[in-house]
Amino acid sequence: ANIAGARAMLFLLERRYADAIAAAEKTLQLNGTLVRPRVVIARAYTLQRNFEPALAALNDAAAIDATNNEVRVFTAVLMAASGRRPEAEAIAAELAERFQTTQDVHASEIGVIYASLGNRDSAFEWLERARLASDPWLRFVKLDPALDSLRSDARYASFVASLGATQ
C-alpha cells in the first residue's frame, strides 16, 4: 500500500490528476483504512474543480480521523476553491491557533491554505515560518500544485532561493 500511495502522490505532484486518483483508489483497495489516499483523491478532484467527489473523499477521510491535519488543510483548500471562503478562513485560524499553542501543525500547511485563499502575504509569512522551522514538506515546495498561485509572485523565487541546499 505504501508504494501505491507514493505513486498516487507523485502523480499528483506531476499534475496527472486522473492517474493520481486511480493510484490512490488502488491503494485503498489494498488498505481501506488509510487517510492519505483519500486526501490525494480530494486534492486531485479539487484541482480539477470537481468539488463534489473531493468533498466526499474528505468526508470519508474525516470519518477515519477527523483530527488529521491533512484532512483539515485540504478541506480548507476545497472550501476556498469552491467559493466558501469563510469556512476556509475559519480552518486557517483554527490551525494557526494550534500552531501557536501546541505546535502540532506545520506552518507550511497553514501557508497552503492562505495560498488557496489568494492571500499571498499570509501564505509567504507562513512559508517563512516553515523555513525557519526546517519543515520537511518544504522539499516539495517547487512541485506542489497547492502553491501554483504563488509562483508568479516575485517573492516565490526569493523564497525558493532561500531554501538553498534543502531543495
C-alpha positions, 0 to 999 in steps of 0.5 A: 500500500505504501508504494501505491500511495507514493505513486498516487502522490507523485502523480499528483505532484506531476499534475496527472490528476486522473492517474493520481486518483486511480493510484490512490483508489488502488491503494485503498483497495489494498488498505481501506483504512488509510487517510492519505489516499483519500486526501490525494483523491480530494486534492486531485478532484479539487484541482480539477474543480470537481468539488463534489467527489473531493468533498466526499473523499474528505468526508470519508477521510474525516470519518477515519480521523477527523483530527488529521491535519491533512484532512483539515488543510485540504478541506480548507483548500476545497472550501476556498476553491469552491467559493466558501471562503469563510469556512476556509478562513475559519480552518486557517485560524483554527490551525494557526491557533494550534500552531501557536499553542501546541505546535502540532501543525506545520506552518507550511500547511497553514501557508497552503491554505492562505495560498488557496485563499489568494492571500499571498502575504499570509501564505509567504509569512507562513512559508517563512515560518516553515523555513525557519522551522526546517519543515520537511514538506518544504522539499516539495515546495517547487512541485506542489500544485497547492502553491501554483498561485504563488509562483508568479509572485516575485517573492516565490523565487526569493523564497525558493532561493532561500531554501538553498541546499534543502531543495 
